[in-house]
Amino acid sequence: MKHSFLLILALCYLQIAVSQSSSLKEMLNKLGSDLEQKHKGRDGLKLAILEFRTTDDRLLPFNDFIRDEMMLNYQQSQKFQLIDPFLSAKIATQNGWSMKTVNSFPYYEKLGQQFMEKAGYVPDLYLYGQIQDNDETITITAFLVTTGATDAKTLAAVSFPSSEQTDKLLNKPVKNRKKEKPVPDTIVIEHHIVVEKPVPQDPVTPDPIIVTSLPSENLPSAQYEGFVLQLTQVQFVGQKLHVAFSVVNTKNTEQKLYLTAYRSRIINNDGEEFIHPEVRLGSAESTHSVNKMMVPSVALKGELVFSKIPDGLTIKLLEIGIQDEKITFRDLPVTP
């Protein structure tokens, strides 16, 4: 009976945590949609996400959460062509972005030069935001600045109740809030668990964690900042070349992995270059970049898909964009 009570309690806490996360994501989705609808510019504008800081100009974990949600919201956007958020964040940090620089024209000129050097183009728009902690509520305001200007031409804001999740994202002590009582359905579900009659069956051994596509003996692996990337297959499917791999986080803690398409390419033995692949990691896919929070020692499948590749391609050099760098493989066999 004690175990049943503890299980109900754990389910209730899990339900509350999931509800809080879902509610916050809905608010950020609304913020992104409002901003997209309000902006009257042409479609396909290159957008760089800078930072979301608190009203007292602090950069907290809330920024990473908002940036990741904005990235997901705008991946399929017709209005905005999202620049790799990891690259944008790095450039903003290296150049000391803060709420004091939002109206500095020379600062935006400097950012544009940095983007041109690293990405080959200048953003059309810069997105930044402000997080206002009102104790019982949170207000997030987003601003869009057009290249060549310093004042935000478009802005949108959302307000919502604070929660345990927002406390953590703001690096605040978690405030005790009144928990909602579990609904009767929870008890019904627990009842089924308690009264379930044991059914005789053969012992089942848990499946070990394995990589779905086993690596070929002829395909190499590479390490980068606690990640191990193992190539598993390089194969033609029609006129597309699929470079499959698995990635494992070898550290003891979770860490986020970014794979970038714009840093990935192939050069064949004749010196021809093939760029702009589609990059996939787990369930995420994009022509710009993808990211996943990687659990320690659990492999996740990934893939680069290059289009319009000629028959008989030989790979002299393969580069895969990882974080803000790239890893390199040479002289790879290709399966027809």
C-alpha positions as CSV (number, residue, x, y, z in Angstrom):
1,M,0.0,0.0,0.0
2,K,2.9,2.3,0.8
3,H,4.5,1.7,-2.5
4,S,1.2,2.5,-4.2
5,F,1.0,5.8,-2.5
6,L,4.5,6.7,-3.4
7,L,3.8,5.8,-7.0
8,I,0.8,8.0,-7.1
9,L,2.8,10.9,-5.6
10,A,5.6,10.4,-8.1
11,L,3.1,10.4,-11.0
12,C,1.5,13.6,-9.6
13,Y,4.9,15.4,-9.5
14,L,5.7,14.2,-13.0
15,Q,2.4,15.4,-14.3
16,I,3.0,18.8,-12.7
17,A,6.5,19.1,-14.2
18,V,5.3,18.0,-17.7
19,S,2.4,20.5,-17.4
20,Q,4.7,23.4,-16.5
21,S,7.1,22.6,-19.3
22,S,4.3,22.3,-21.8
23,S,2.7,25.6,-20.6
24,L,6.0,27.5,-20.9
25,K,6.6,26.1,-24.4
26,E,3.1,27.1,-25.5
27,M,3.8,30.7,-24.3
28,L,7.1,30.8,-26.2
29,N,5.4,29.4,-29.3
30,K,2.8,32.1,-29.1
31,L,5.6,34.7,-28.7
32,G,7.3,33.5,-31.8
33,S,4.1,33.3,-33.8
34,D,3.1,36.9,-32.8
35,L,6.5,38.2,-33.8
36,E,6.3,36.5,-37.1
37,Q,2.8,37.8,-37.9
38,K,3.7,41.4,-36.8
39,H,6.8,41.7,-39.0
40,K,5.8,43.1,-42.4
41,G,9.0,42.4,-44.3
42,R,9.5,40.1,-47.2
43,D,9.7,36.3,-46.7
44,G,13.0,34.4,-46.3
45,L,14.8,37.0,-44.2
46,K,18.0,35.7,-42.5
47,L,17.4,35.9,-38.7
48,A,20.1,35.8,-36.0
49,I,19.0,35.1,-32.4
50,L,21.1,37.0,-29.9
51,E,20.3,36.8,-26.2
52,F,17.3,37.0,-23.9
53,R,18.5,38.7,-20.7
54,T,16.8,39.7,-17.5
55,T,15.8,43.4,-16.8
56,D,19.0,43.7,-14.7
57,D,21.0,42.5,-17.7
58,R,21.8,38.9,-16.4
59,L,22.3,36.0,-18.8
60,L,20.7,32.9,-17.2
61,P,19.6,29.4,-18.3
62,F,16.3,30.9,-19.3
63,N,18.1,32.3,-22.3
64,D,19.1,28.9,-23.6
65,F,15.6,27.5,-23.1
66,I,14.0,30.4,-25.0
67,R,16.6,30.2,-27.8
68,D,16.0,26.5,-28.3
69,E,12.3,27.0,-28.4
70,M,12.6,29.8,-30.9
71,M,14.8,27.6,-33.1
72,L,12.2,24.9,-33.1
73,N,9.4,27.4,-33.9
74,Y,11.2,29.0,-36.8
75,Q,12.8,25.9,-38.4
76,Q,9.9,25.6,-40.9
77,S,9.2,29.3,-41.1
78,Q,8.5,30.9,-44.4
79,K,9.0,34.4,-43.0
80,F,12.4,33.8,-41.3
81,Q,15.4,31.9,-42.5
82,L,17.0,31.0,-39.2
83,I,20.8,31.3,-38.9
84,D,22.5,28.6,-36.8
85,P,21.6,29.6,-33.2
86,F,24.8,28.1,-31.8
87,L,26.9,30.3,-34.2
88,S,24.7,33.4,-33.4
89,A,25.1,32.8,-29.6
90,K,28.8,32.4,-29.9
91,I,29.3,35.6,-31.9
92,A,27.0,37.6,-29.5
93,T,29.0,36.3,-26.5
94,Q,32.4,36.9,-28.0
95,N,31.4,40.5,-28.8
96,G,30.0,41.2,-25.3
97,W,26.3,41.6,-26.3
98,S,24.2,43.1,-23.5
99,M,21.1,45.2,-23.0
100,K,23.5,48.2,-23.1
101,T,24.4,47.5,-26.8
102,V,20.9,47.2,-28.2
103,N,21.0,50.7,-29.5
104,S,24.6,50.8,-30.7
105,F,24.9,51.1,-34.5
106,P,28.7,50.4,-34.5
107,Y,28.0,47.3,-32.5
108,Y,25.6,45.9,-35.1
109,E,28.1,46.7,-37.8
110,K,30.7,44.7,-35.9
111,L,28.3,41.8,-35.6
112,G,27.6,41.9,-39.3
113,Q,31.3,41.7,-40.0
114,Q,31.7,38.7,-37.7
115,F,28.8,36.9,-39.4
116,M,30.2,37.6,-42.8
117,E,33.6,36.2,-41.8
118,K,32.1,33.0,-40.2
119,A,29.0,32.3,-42.2
120,G,29.5,34.2,-45.5
121,Y,26.6,36.6,-45.1
122,V,25.1,39.3,-42.9
123,P,21.8,38.7,-41.1
124,D,18.7,40.7,-42.2
125,L,17.3,40.7,-38.7
126,Y,18.5,40.4,-35.1
127,L,16.3,39.0,-32.4
128,Y,16.8,39.7,-28.8
129,G,14.6,39.8,-25.7
130,Q,14.1,40.8,-22.1
131,I,12.9,38.6,-19.2
132,Q,11.0,40.5,-16.5
133,D,10.5,38.6,-13.2
134,N,7.4,39.9,-11.4
135,D,7.7,37.2,-8.7
136,E,4.2,35.7,-9.3
137,T,4.3,36.2,-13.1
138,I,6.9,36.3,-15.9
139,T,6.9,38.7,-18.9
140,I,9.0,38.0,-21.9
141,T,9.4,40.7,-24.5
142,A,11.0,40.0,-27.9
143,F,12.5,42.7,-30.2
144,L,13.4,42.5,-33.9
145,V,16.1,44.9,-35.2
146,T,16.6,45.3,-39.0
147,T,20.2,45.5,-40.2
148,G,21.1,49.1,-40.8
149,A,18.9,50.3,-37.9
150,T,19.2,50.3,-34.1
151,D,15.6,50.6,-33.0
152,A,13.3,47.6,-32.8
153,K,10.6,47.9,-35.5
154,T,8.7,44.9,-34.3
155,L,8.1,43.6,-30.8
156,A,5.9,41.1,-29.1
157,A,5.4,40.0,-25.5
158,V,3.7,37.3,-23.4
159,S,3.0,37.0,-19.6
160,F,2.3,33.9,-17.6
161,P,2.4,32.6,-14.0
162,S,5.8,31.8,-12.6
163,S,6.4,28.1,-11.7
164,E,9.1,25.8,-10.3
165,Q,10.5,25.6,-13.8
166,T,10.8,29.3,-14.2
167,D,12.4,29.6,-10.7
168,K,15.1,27.1,-11.9
169,L,15.6,28.9,-15.2
170,L,16.1,32.2,-13.3
171,N,18.5,30.6,-10.9
172,K,16.2,31.4,-8.0
173,P,15.4,29.3,-5.0
174,V,12.4,27.1,-5.9
175,K,9.3,28.6,-4.2
176,N,6.8,26.2,-2.6
177,R,3.6,26.5,-4.5
178,K,0.2,24.9,-3.8
179,K,0.1,21.6,-5.7
180,E,-3.1,20.6,-7.4
181,K,-4.7,17.4,-6.0
182,P,-4.6,14.4,-8.3
183,V,-7.7,13.9,-10.3
184,P,-9.7,10.7,-9.7
185,D,-8.5,9.1,-12.9
186,T,-5.1,8.9,-11.4
187,I,-6.5,6.6,-8.6
188,V,-8.3,4.5,-11.2
189,I,-5.0,4.0,-13.1
190,E,-3.2,3.1,-9.9
191,H,-6.1,0.7,-9.0
192,H,-5.4,-1.2,-12.2
193,I,-1.7,-1.4,-11.4
194,V,-2.3,-2.7,-7.9
195,V,-4.9,-5.4,-8.7
196,E,-3.2,-6.6,-11.9
197,K,-2.9,-10.4,-11.6
198,P,0.5,-11.9,-12.3
199,V,0.7,-13.8,-15.6
200,P,3.2,-16.6,-15.8
201,Q,5.8,-15.9,-18.4
202,D,9.3,-16.6,-19.4
203,P,12.0,-14.4,-17.8
204,V,12.7,-11.4,-19.9
205,T,16.2,-9.9,-20.0
206,P,16.3,-6.1,-20.7
207,D,17.6,-5.2,-24.1
208,P,21.1,-3.7,-24.0
209,I,21.7,-0.2,-25.5
210,I,23.0,-0.9,-29.0
211,V,23.5,1.2,-32.2
212,T,20.8,0.3,-34.7
213,S,23.2,0.3,-37.6
214,L,26.4,-1.5,-36.6
215,P,29.6,0.3,-37.7
216,S,31.5,-1.1,-40.6
217,E,35.1,-2.2,-39.9
218,N,36.2,0.0,-42.8
219,L,34.5,3.2,-41.4
220,P,36.3,5.3,-38.8
221,S,35.2,7.3,-35.7
222,A,36.2,10.6,-34.3
223,Q,36.1,12.3,-30.8
224,Y,35.2,15.9,-30.1
225,E,34.7,17.4,-26.6
226,G,33.3,14.3,-24.9
227,F,31.4,13.1,-28.0
228,V,32.3,10.0,-30.1
229,L,31.0,10.0,-33.6
230,Q,31.1,6.7,-35.4
231,L,30.4,6.5,-39.1
232,T,28.1,3.5,-39.8
233,Q,27.3,3.7,-43.5
234,V,28.1,5.8,-46.6
235,Q,25.6,4.8,-49.4
236,F,23.8,6.0,-52.5
237,V,20.0,6.1,-52.4
238,G,19.0,7.3,-55.9
239,Q,20.9,10.5,-56.6
240,K,21.4,11.2,-52.9
241,L,24.3,10.2,-50.8
242,H,23.5,9.2,-47.2
243,V,26.3,9.5,-44.6
244,A,25.0,7.7,-41.5
245,F,26.6,7.7,-38.1
246,S,26.0,7.3,-34.4
247,V,27.0,9.7,-31.6
248,V,27.6,8.9,-28.0
249,N,28.1,11.3,-25.1
250,T,31.0,9.9,-23.1
251,K,30.8,12.4,-20.2
252,N,29.0,11.6,-16.9
253,T,26.5,14.5,-17.4
254,E,24.1,15.5,-20.1
255,Q,25.4,17.9,-22.7
256,K,23.9,19.5,-25.7
257,L,25.2,18.5,-29.2
258,Y,24.9,20.7,-32.2
259,L,25.4,19.4,-35.8
260,T,25.7,22.1,-38.5
261,A,24.9,21.6,-42.2
262,Y,26.7,24.8,-43.3
263,R,30.1,23.5,-42.0
264,S,29.6,20.1,-43.6
265,R,30.9,19.2,-47.1
266,I,32.4,16.5,-49.3
267,I,35.4,16.8,-51.7
268,N,36.0,14.0,-54.2
269,N,39.2,12.8,-55.8
270,D,38.7,15.2,-58.7
271,G,38.6,18.2,-56.4
272,E,34.8,18.8,-56.8
273,E,33.1,20.2,-53.7
274,F,29.5,19.2,-52.6
275,I,27.9,21.3,-49.9
276,H,24.6,22.2,-48.2
277,P,23.5,18.7,-47.0
278,E,20.4,18.0,-44.9
279,V,21.5,17.2,-41.4
280,R,19.6,14.8,-39.1
281,L,20.0,13.9,-35.4
282,G,17.5,11.6,-33.8
283,S,14.1,13.0,-34.7
284,A,15.4,16.5,-35.6
285,E,16.3,17.5,-39.2
286,S,17.2,20.7,-40.9
287,T,19.3,22.3,-43.7
288,H,20.9,24.7,-41.2
289,S,21.6,22.9,-37.8
290,V,20.1,20.5,-35.3
291,N,20.7,19.9,-31.7
292,K,19.8,17.4,-29.0
293,M,20.5,17.1,-25.3
294,M,22.6,13.9,-25.2
295,V,22.3,11.5,-22.3
296,P,25.5,9.9,-21.1
297,S,26.5,6.6,-22.8
298,V,23.3,6.4,-25.0
299,A,23.9,6.3,-28.8
300,L,21.8,8.5,-31.0
301,K,21.6,8.1,-34.8
302,G,22.5,10.9,-37.2
303,E,22.8,11.4,-40.9
304,L,24.0,13.8,-43.6
305,V,22.1,13.7,-46.9
306,F,23.7,15.2,-49.9
307,S,21.6,15.8,-53.0
308,K,22.4,15.7,-56.7
309,I,25.5,13.6,-56.3
310,P,27.0,12.0,-59.5
311,D,27.4,8.3,-59.8
312,G,30.8,6.8,-58.9
313,L,31.5,9.5,-56.3
314,T,34.8,9.0,-54.4
315,I,35.2,10.7,-51.1
316,K,38.6,12.2,-50.6
317,L,37.4,14.4,-47.7
318,L,34.3,14.5,-45.5
319,E,33.7,17.3,-43.0
320,I,30.9,17.2,-40.5
321,G,30.0,20.4,-38.6
322,I,29.9,19.8,-34.9
323,Q,29.4,22.5,-32.2
324,D,31.2,25.5,-33.7
325,E,34.0,23.4,-35.3
326,K,34.1,20.4,-37.7
327,I,35.5,16.9,-37.7
328,T,37.3,15.4,-40.8
329,F,37.4,12.0,-42.4
330,R,39.5,11.0,-45.4
331,D,39.3,8.4,-48.2
332,L,36.0,6.9,-47.3
333,P,34.5,3.9,-49.2
334,V,31.1,4.5,-50.7
335,T,28.5,1.7,-51.1
336,P,26.6,1.9,-54.5
